[in-house]
Amino acid sequence: MSREQVGDLAELPIALRPDAPGLFLALAPMDGVTDGSYREVLTAMFGGRSGISVCVSEFVRVLRQPVTEAVFLRHCPELARGGSTRAGVPVFVQLLGSDPKWMAEAGARAAALGAPGVDLNFGCPAKTVNNSDGGATLLKQPCRVEQVTRAVRAAVPASVPVTVKVRVGWDDAAPMVDIAMAAEQGGATWLTIHGRTRTQLYKPPVDWKAIGRAREAVSMPVVANGDLFSLDALRECGQVSGCSAFMIGRGAMGRPELFVQARGCFERASLSRADMQQLLLRYVAQLLADGAGAHATLGRLKQWLRMGGLLRADMAQWFDAIKRLQTLAEAKATLLASQ
Ligand SMILES: Cc1cc2nc3c(=O)[nH]c(=O)nc-3n(C[C@H](O)[C@H](O)[C@H](O)COP(=O)(O)O)c2cc1C
């Protein structure tokens, strides 16, 4: 994956904000998946011209106490290097909580540590999180989305974006417009919408139309998210929602070339088997270099292969071949042996 294989990124330049000229493509936060090591290898692809505009960290849970610097650095090691990956892609710190005071305190702290943006998670569907009044629970009362957003916005310097990430509603998409307006009233810089309800979890269908209704109701930029697994999906989502800025999560695991492809800078249909293999081995090396143990690294590798396998047959085969292996050494050998 050399720089030359990508061609000229000038065709659809990288927008650092969804309302800037060019194409905005964010890498979605995925708890347990998109750690600092993953962000590092993904943004380093194609000679550091991965096509990714912005990454968002896995969520930092905010309860009724201050979040320590160590916790921020664990979730977002990029804070120790100015808030960007080594390839220079900014990493927003995502906060998950419901208490305006403590969320504001955490937002201010993240910004003081150098976060280039603070993202607020009002979409998490996990039962444990929802039962302790976090994530998508707040979608039931849009005024609470507004309160938390307003408190964080007031605590974070104006130069640092405060962004909001939601689903279309709790059990139906009827409150979508109210939720979007609440985020805007609270002062969100932009809004990312995963086109599913909380009760849907990750089941189909994704509702890009509801994202479009929200986009029409607000004047801040709206970033569309959900099932963007291919160029066709990006095009269709753009048409249905009217959005021209997107966030890609699971698609990046099987189609990490999607970001450059969407910019018109990748001629082939997909990464070759050898390129994918190299990328996975680089991820393993990065995890170990970042201090992950061999067992944890094996778990992360299996996770990437399992998710990527939904989009690529070779990854599904690799997953089958390593899923029962107990050691990282065996898994690496299996991956290397399969040319
Ligand atoms: C394993 C997993 C973990 C996730 N963790 C987070 C998270 O920490 N914060 C968040 O806002 N969304 C999280 N999400 C949701 C994704 O950011 C995204 O909204 C969702 O996967 C839909 O986009 P996609 O179809 O491109 O994957 C997670 C999704 C998955 C599958």
PDBQT file of the ligand as one rigid body, heavy atoms in Angstrom, charges set to zero:
ROOT
HETATM    1  C1  LIG A 401     -18.613  -3.136  18.761  1.00  0.00    +0.000 C 
HETATM    2  C2  LIG A 401     -19.176  -1.747  18.639  1.00  0.00    +0.000 A 
HETATM    3  C3  LIG A 401     -18.829  -0.791  19.583  1.00  0.00    +0.000 A 
HETATM    4  C4  LIG A 401     -19.342   0.521  19.483  1.00  0.00    +0.000 A 
HETATM    5  N1  LIG A 401     -18.939   1.470  20.393  1.00  0.00    +0.000 NA
HETATM    6  C5  LIG A 401     -19.351   2.757  20.256  1.00  0.00    +0.000 A 
HETATM    7  C6  LIG A 401     -18.849   3.798  21.095  1.00  0.00    +0.000 A 
HETATM    8  O1  LIG A 401     -17.980   3.597  21.947  1.00  0.00    +0.000 OA
HETATM    9  N2  LIG A 401     -19.363   5.044  20.913  1.00  0.00    +0.000 N 
HETATM   10  C7  LIG A 401     -20.301   5.323  19.942  1.00  0.00    +0.000 A 
HETATM   11  O2  LIG A 401     -20.731   6.467  19.820  1.00  0.00    +0.000 OA
HETATM   12  N3  LIG A 401     -20.751   4.368  19.119  1.00  0.00    +0.000 NA
HETATM   13  C8  LIG A 401     -20.287   3.099  19.236  1.00  0.00    +0.000 A 
HETATM   14  N4  LIG A 401     -20.711   2.158  18.348  1.00  0.00    +0.000 N 
HETATM   15  C9  LIG A 401     -21.605   2.531  17.247  1.00  0.00    +0.000 C 
HETATM   16  C10 LIG A 401     -20.784   2.933  16.001  1.00  0.00    +0.000 C 
HETATM   17  O3  LIG A 401     -20.038   4.111  16.235  1.00  0.00    +0.000 OA
HETATM   18  C11 LIG A 401     -21.716   3.189  14.806  1.00  0.00    +0.000 C 
HETATM   19  O4  LIG A 401     -22.612   4.210  15.145  1.00  0.00    +0.000 OA
HETATM   20  C12 LIG A 401     -22.501   1.940  14.400  1.00  0.00    +0.000 C 
HETATM   21  O5  LIG A 401     -21.652   0.804  14.357  1.00  0.00    +0.000 OA
HETATM   22  C13 LIG A 401     -23.164   2.121  13.030  1.00  0.00    +0.000 C 
HETATM   23  O6  LIG A 401     -22.201   2.438  12.057  1.00  0.00    +0.000 OA
HETATM   24  P1  LIG A 401     -21.586   1.330  11.053  1.00  0.00    +0.000 P 
HETATM   25  O7  LIG A 401     -22.752   0.650  10.393  1.00  0.00    +0.000 OA
HETATM   26  O8  LIG A 401     -20.734   2.123  10.109  1.00  0.00    +0.000 OA
HETATM   27  O9  LIG A 401     -20.809   0.366  11.877  1.00  0.00    +0.000 OA
HETATM   28  C14 LIG A 401     -20.229   0.854  18.428  1.00  0.00    +0.000 A 
HETATM   29  C15 LIG A 401     -20.557  -0.131  17.488  1.00  0.00    +0.000 A 
HETATM   30  C16 LIG A 401     -20.044  -1.410  17.566  1.00  0.00    +0.000 A 
HETATM   31  C17 LIG A 401     -20.411  -2.417  16.519  1.00  0.00    +0.000 C 
ENDROOT
TORSDOF 0
